[in-house]
């Protein structure tokens, strides 16, 4: 019989999944929920802007000042009137005769400024404290008398820092780590979004008792590789669907959602670091894909395969628990073990590469290790699928498969 080529397998697997309603419900569920939440946030912000303008509504208040910082003329500009007795003023507030009363202590830096006000609602009540801060801040600026000194006191200054390594070469800042770290994020997303699909990619045919029929017309290697490629393509579709709400929100609703501007001018593009990051990502993806497919090929049911996903996922994210050690002491024993242990190596090495603590020879060893073990895992997956295709009720022993040279 005619052997199906790789393109036929990929096309069949992708179209079969895309025709399923569950795939679209699962893929569109989160984006639609995000869109609904964003719509509610936009409408809430617009309503709040109508009810509470950008500048708080002016109100009158009384105050006492034991510090001597506040001038009567300045207070009058804010709507304040000095009074001699705090107790009487607070009673006036409680009786509704005065909107607010501010008590300025002798040392506002060590003792809290008291503000008593008439309840105007949970959003409008903040105006009392805002006016008190603005009044004291303006009074302090008037005492200083110099805009430059005021700016320095506030910390409103720009500082540019440059660091150098042992060879006297310029060391880029965090901007150089942004792009390499994106490969770490992409690796995490791949494991989360595609891991379970990789694990169960060969089980549908086995549970439907059709694997022996498929293997009469198709090379098992072609089938395994085709399934992996199809799952990866479907993952790209899901990733694109997830990114659409974020892109739409940033482009069209950035001001409504108070999102910061995205300035890409400061990003540092280091070809060597990005190349290493890509190779580490690709090697880690091949290793985890091969491992998950091999596990799926050796077990009889989806339920049993699911028991293996959590341990592998934990290994992927385990380096995050020692991220402080990875940053501060990359040469420590724990970090070195995580760097070279196959299932923690991708995350650890990607993080160290982004931070500039992964040397060239270390990167070479990890990349070669990941690709070699990944290819071996894929070959094992093919062998397991071939010999386990009719193992419907029990798990296929790996030792038996490896010992069979037929």
C-alpha positions as CSV (number, residue, x, y, z in Angstrom):
1,X,0.0,0.0,0.0
2,X,1.0,3.6,-0.5
3,X,2.9,5.2,2.4
4,X,1.5,8.6,3.4
5,X,4.0,11.4,3.4
6,X,4.7,13.8,6.3
7,X,2.6,16.6,4.7
8,X,-0.5,14.4,4.5
9,X,-0.2,13.4,8.2
10,X,0.3,17.0,9.3
11,X,-2.6,18.2,7.2
12,X,-4.9,15.4,8.4
13,X,-4.1,15.9,12.1
14,X,-4.4,19.7,11.9
15,X,-7.7,19.7,10.0
16,X,-9.1,17.0,12.3
17,X,-8.5,19.1,15.4
18,X,-9.6,22.4,13.8
19,X,-13.0,20.8,13.0
20,X,-13.7,20.0,16.6
21,X,-15.9,22.4,18.5
22,X,-14.1,21.7,21.8
23,X,-10.9,23.0,20.3
24,X,-12.4,26.3,19.5
25,X,-14.4,26.5,22.7
26,X,-11.2,25.9,24.7
27,X,-9.1,28.2,22.6
28,X,-11.6,31.1,22.4
29,X,-12.9,30.7,26.0
30,X,-10.0,32.6,27.7
31,X,-9.7,35.4,25.0
32,X,-13.5,36.0,25.1
33,X,-13.4,36.2,28.9
34,X,-10.5,38.6,28.6
35,X,-12.4,40.7,26.1
36,X,-15.5,40.8,28.4
37,X,-13.4,41.9,31.4
38,X,-11.6,44.6,29.3
39,X,-15.0,45.8,28.1
40,X,-16.2,46.0,31.7
41,X,-13.1,47.9,32.7
42,X,-13.4,50.4,29.9
43,X,-17.1,51.1,30.7
44,X,-16.3,51.4,34.4
45,X,-13.5,53.8,33.7
46,X,-15.6,55.9,31.4
47,X,-18.4,56.0,34.1
48,X,-16.0,56.9,36.8
49,X,-14.6,59.8,34.7
50,X,-18.1,61.1,34.3
51,X,-18.9,60.8,38.0
52,X,-15.4,61.7,39.4
53,X,-13.6,64.3,37.2
54,X,-9.8,64.3,36.9
55,X,-9.6,67.2,39.4
56,X,-11.3,66.7,42.7
57,X,-14.3,68.9,43.4
58,X,-13.4,72.0,45.5
59,X,-14.6,72.0,49.1
60,X,-14.1,74.1,52.1
61,X,-12.4,72.9,55.3
62,X,-11.0,74.1,58.6
63,X,-7.5,73.3,59.9
64,X,-5.1,73.7,62.8
65,X,-1.3,73.8,62.3
66,X,1.1,73.1,65.1
67,X,4.0,72.9,62.8
68,X,3.8,76.5,61.6
69,X,4.3,75.4,58.0
70,X,1.0,76.4,56.5
71,X,0.3,80.1,55.7
72,X,-3.2,81.4,56.0
73,X,-3.1,82.9,52.6
74,X,-1.9,79.6,51.1
75,X,-4.6,77.7,53.0
76,X,-7.3,80.0,51.7
77,X,-6.2,79.2,48.1
78,X,-7.1,75.6,48.9
79,X,-10.4,76.5,50.6
80,X,-9.1,76.2,54.2
81,X,-9.7,78.4,57.2
82,X,-7.6,78.3,60.4
83,X,-9.5,77.6,63.6
84,X,-8.2,77.5,67.2
85,X,-10.0,74.4,68.6
86,X,-9.7,70.9,67.0
87,X,-12.5,69.4,69.2
88,X,-15.0,72.0,68.2
89,X,-14.0,71.7,64.5
90,X,-14.4,67.9,64.5
91,X,-17.9,68.3,66.1
92,X,-18.8,70.7,63.3
93,X,-17.8,68.1,60.8
94,X,-19.9,65.4,62.5
95,X,-22.9,67.8,62.5
96,X,-22.4,68.5,58.8
97,X,-21.7,72.2,59.3
98,X,-18.1,71.9,57.8
99,X,-17.1,69.5,55.1
100,X,-13.6,68.6,56.5
101,X,-11.1,69.5,59.2
102,X,-7.3,68.9,58.9
103,X,-5.1,68.6,62.0
104,X,-1.4,69.3,61.2
105,X,0.9,68.1,64.0
106,X,4.1,69.7,65.1
107,X,6.2,67.3,63.1
108,X,4.3,65.9,60.1
109,X,7.2,63.7,59.2
110,X,6.9,61.6,62.3
111,X,3.2,62.1,63.3
112,X,0.3,61.4,61.1
113,X,-1.8,64.3,59.7
114,X,-5.4,63.8,60.8
115,X,-8.2,64.4,58.3
116,X,-11.9,64.4,59.4
117,X,-14.5,64.7,56.7
118,X,-18.1,64.2,55.8
119,X,-18.7,60.9,54.0
120,X,-18.9,61.6,50.2
121,X,-18.7,58.1,49.0
122,X,-15.8,55.6,48.8
123,X,-14.3,57.2,45.7
124,X,-14.7,60.9,46.6
125,X,-13.5,60.5,50.2
126,X,-9.9,60.3,48.9
127,X,-10.1,64.0,48.1
128,X,-9.7,65.0,51.7
129,X,-6.3,63.3,52.1
130,X,-5.2,64.5,48.6
131,X,-5.9,68.1,49.5
132,X,-4.0,67.7,52.9
133,X,-1.0,66.3,51.1
134,X,-1.1,69.0,48.4
135,X,-1.4,71.7,51.0
136,X,1.6,70.6,53.0
137,X,3.7,69.9,49.9
138,X,3.0,73.3,48.5
139,X,3.8,74.9,51.9
140,X,7.1,73.0,52.0
141,X,8.0,74.1,48.5
142,X,7.3,77.7,49.5
143,X,9.7,77.4,52.4
144,X,12.4,75.9,50.2
145,X,11.9,78.6,47.7
146,X,13.9,76.9,44.9
147,X,12.3,74.7,42.2
148,X,15.6,72.9,41.7
149,X,15.9,72.0,45.3
150,X,12.3,70.9,45.4
151,X,12.9,68.6,42.4
152,X,16.0,67.1,44.1
153,X,14.0,66.6,47.3
154,X,11.3,64.8,45.4
155,X,13.8,62.6,43.6
156,X,12.7,64.0,40.2
157,X,16.1,63.5,38.6
158,X,17.4,61.3,35.8
159,X,20.3,59.0,36.3
160,X,22.2,57.1,33.6
161,X,24.3,54.2,34.8
162,X,27.0,52.3,32.9
163,X,28.8,49.2,34.2
164,X,32.0,47.4,33.0
165,X,33.2,43.8,33.2
166,X,36.6,42.6,34.2
167,X,37.9,43.3,30.7
168,X,36.7,46.8,30.8
169,X,34.0,46.2,28.3
170,X,30.6,47.9,28.6
171,X,27.9,45.6,30.1
172,X,24.4,46.3,28.9
173,X,21.6,46.6,31.5
174,X,18.3,44.7,31.8
175,X,17.3,45.8,28.3
176,X,19.7,43.2,27.0
177,X,17.9,40.4,28.8
178,X,14.4,41.2,27.6
179,X,14.6,39.4,24.2
180,X,16.4,36.3,25.5
181,X,14.0,36.0,28.3
182,X,11.1,35.9,25.8
183,X,12.4,32.5,24.7
184,X,12.1,31.3,28.3
185,X,8.5,32.6,28.4
186,X,7.8,30.9,25.0
187,X,9.2,27.6,26.4
188,X,7.0,27.8,29.5
189,X,4.0,28.5,27.2
190,X,4.9,25.6,25.0
191,X,4.9,23.2,27.9
192,X,1.7,24.5,29.4
193,X,-0.3,24.7,26.1
194,X,1.1,21.8,24.2
195,X,2.4,19.4,26.9
196,X,-0.8,17.5,27.4
197,X,-1.5,17.3,23.7
198,X,2.0,15.8,23.1
199,X,1.4,13.3,25.9
200,X,-1.9,12.1,24.4
201,X,-1.1,12.5,20.7
202,X,-0.7,8.8,20.0
203,X,-3.4,7.5,22.4
204,X,-6.5,8.3,20.4
205,X,-5.7,5.7,17.7
206,X,-4.7,3.2,20.4
207,X,-7.9,3.6,22.4
208,X,-9.9,3.3,19.1
209,X,-8.1,0.1,18.3
210,X,-6.9,1.3,14.9
211,X,-3.1,1.6,15.3
212,X,-2.4,-1.7,13.7
213,X,-4.3,-0.7,10.6
214,X,-2.5,2.7,10.4
215,X,0.9,1.1,10.7
216,X,0.2,-1.2,7.7
217,X,0.1,1.9,5.5
218,X,2.4,4.4,7.3
219,X,5.9,4.5,8.7
220,X,5.7,5.0,12.5
221,X,8.4,7.6,12.3
222,X,6.4,9.6,9.8
223,X,3.3,9.4,12.0
224,X,5.1,10.5,15.2
225,X,6.9,13.4,13.5
226,X,3.7,14.4,11.8
227,X,1.8,14.4,15.0
228,X,4.5,16.5,16.7
229,X,4.5,19.1,13.9
230,X,0.7,19.3,13.8
231,X,0.5,19.8,17.6
232,X,3.1,22.6,17.3
233,X,1.2,24.3,14.5
234,X,-2.0,24.1,16.6
235,X,-0.2,25.6,19.5
236,X,0.8,28.5,17.3
237,X,-2.9,29.0,16.4
238,X,-3.8,28.9,20.1
239,X,-1.0,31.4,21.0
240,X,-2.2,33.7,18.2
241,X,-5.7,33.6,19.6
242,X,-4.5,34.4,23.1
243,X,-2.4,37.3,21.9
244,X,-5.2,39.0,19.9
245,X,-7.0,40.5,22.9
246,X,-3.8,41.9,24.4
247,X,-2.8,43.5,21.1
248,X,-6.3,44.9,20.5
249,X,-6.4,46.3,24.0
250,X,-2.9,47.9,23.7
251,X,-3.6,49.4,20.3
252,X,-7.1,50.7,20.7
253,X,-7.8,50.9,24.4
254,X,-4.4,51.8,25.9
255,X,-5.6,55.2,27.4
256,X,-8.9,53.7,28.7
257,X,-7.0,50.9,30.5
258,X,-4.2,53.2,31.7
259,X,-1.6,50.9,29.9
260,X,2.0,52.3,29.7
261,X,3.6,53.2,26.4
262,X,5.7,50.4,24.9
263,X,9.2,51.9,24.1
264,X,11.3,49.4,22.2
265,X,14.2,51.8,21.5
266,X,16.1,50.7,24.5
267,X,16.1,47.0,23.7
268,X,19.6,45.5,23.1
269,X,19.9,42.9,20.3
270,X,22.8,40.6,20.8
271,X,23.0,38.0,18.0
272,X,25.1,35.5,20.0
273,X,22.8,35.6,23.0
274,X,19.7,35.3,20.9
275,X,21.2,32.4,18.9
276,X,22.0,30.5,22.1
277,X,18.5,31.3,23.4
278,X,16.9,29.9,20.3
279,X,19.0,26.7,20.4
280,X,18.3,26.2,24.1
281,X,14.6,26.6,23.4
282,X,14.6,24.3,20.4
283,X,16.6,21.6,22.2
284,X,14.4,21.8,25.3
285,X,11.3,21.6,23.2
286,X,12.6,18.5,21.3
287,X,13.6,16.8,24.6
288,X,10.3,17.4,26.3
289,X,8.3,16.6,23.2
290,X,10.2,13.3,22.7
291,X,9.8,12.4,26.4
292,X,6.0,13.1,26.5
293,X,5.3,11.3,23.2
294,X,7.4,8.3,24.5
295,X,5.4,8.2,27.7
296,X,2.1,8.4,25.7
297,X,3.2,5.6,23.4
298,X,4.0,3.3,26.3
299,X,0.7,3.6,28.3
300,X,-2.7,2.2,27.3
301,X,-5.0,5.1,28.3
302,X,-5.2,8.9,28.5
303,X,-5.9,8.7,32.2
304,X,-2.6,6.9,32.9
305,X,-0.7,9.2,30.7
306,X,-2.0,12.2,32.6
307,X,-0.3,11.0,35.7
308,X,3.1,11.7,34.1
309,X,2.5,15.2,33.0
310,X,2.6,16.9,36.4
311,X,6.1,15.6,37.4
312,X,7.6,16.7,34.1
313,X,5.9,20.1,34.4
314,X,7.3,20.5,37.9
315,X,10.8,19.9,36.6
316,X,10.3,22.6,33.9
317,X,9.3,25.2,36.5
318,X,11.6,24.0,39.4
319,X,14.4,26.4,38.6
320,X,12.1,29.3,39.3
321,X,12.2,28.3,43.0
322,X,15.9,29.0,43.1
323,X,15.9,32.0,40.7
324,X,17.6,34.2,43.4
325,X,20.4,31.7,43.5
326,X,20.6,31.6,39.7
327,X,21.0,35.4,39.6
328,X,23.4,35.9,42.6
329,X,25.5,32.7,42.5
330,X,25.4,31.0,39.1
331,X,28.5,29.0,40.0
332,X,26.9,27.4,43.0
333,X,26.5,23.6,43.2
334,X,22.7,23.7,43.0
335,X,22.7,26.0,39.9
336,X,25.2,23.8,38.2
337,X,23.1,20.7,38.8
338,X,20.1,22.4,37.4
339,X,22.1,23.7,34.4
340,X,23.1,20.2,33.3
341,X,20.2,18.0,34.5
342,X,18.3,17.4,31.3
343,X,14.8,18.3,32.4
344,X,15.8,21.5,34.4
345,X,18.5,22.5,31.9
346,X,16.4,24.4,29.4
347,X,14.8,26.8,32.0
348,X,18.0,27.3,34.0
349,X,20.3,27.8,30.9
350,X,17.8,30.2,29.3
351,X,17.7,32.3,32.4
352,X,21.5,32.3,32.8
353,X,21.9,33.1,29.1
354,X,19.6,36.1,29.4
355,X,21.5,37.3,32.5
356,X,24.9,36.8,30.8
357,X,26.2,34.2,33.2
358,X,26.2,31.2,30.8
359,X,29.6,30.8,29.2
360,X,30.1,29.7,25.7
361,X,31.4,26.2,26.6
362,X,28.5,25.7,29.1
363,X,26.0,26.7,26.4
364,X,27.6,24.3,23.9
365,X,27.4,21.4,26.4
366,X,23.8,22.1,27.3
367,X,22.6,22.5,23.7
368,X,24.3,19.3,22.5
369,X,22.9,17.4,25.5
370,X,19.4,18.6,24.9
371,X,19.4,17.8,21.2
372,X,21.1,14.4,21.6
373,X,18.7,13.3,24.4
374,X,15.8,14.8,22.5
375,X,16.5,12.8,19.4
376,X,17.0,9.6,21.5
377,X,13.7,10.3,23.2
378,X,12.0,10.6,19.8
379,X,13.5,7.4,18.5
380,X,12.4,5.7,21.7
381,X,8.9,7.1,21.2
382,X,8.8,5.7,17.6
383,X,10.0,2.3,18.9
384,X,7.5,2.3,21.7
385,X,4.6,3.2,19.4
386,X,5.6,0.4,17.0
387,X,5.7,-2.3,19.6
388,X,3.0,-0.9,21.8
389,X,0.4,-0.4,19.0
390,X,-1.6,-3.4,20.1
391,X,-0.9,-3.2,23.8
392,X,-4.4,-2.0,24.8
393,X,-4.7,-2.9,28.4
394,X,-1.2,-2.8,30.1
395,X,1.7,-0.5,30.0
396,X,4.5,-1.5,27.6
397,X,7.7,-2.2,29.5
398,X,10.5,0.0,28.1
399,X,13.2,-2.7,28.9
400,X,11.3,-5.2,26.7
401,X,11.2,-2.8,23.8
402,X,14.9,-1.9,24.1
403,X,15.8,-5.5,24.3
404,X,13.9,-6.4,21.2
405,X,16.0,-5.8,18.1
406,X,13.5,-7.1,15.7
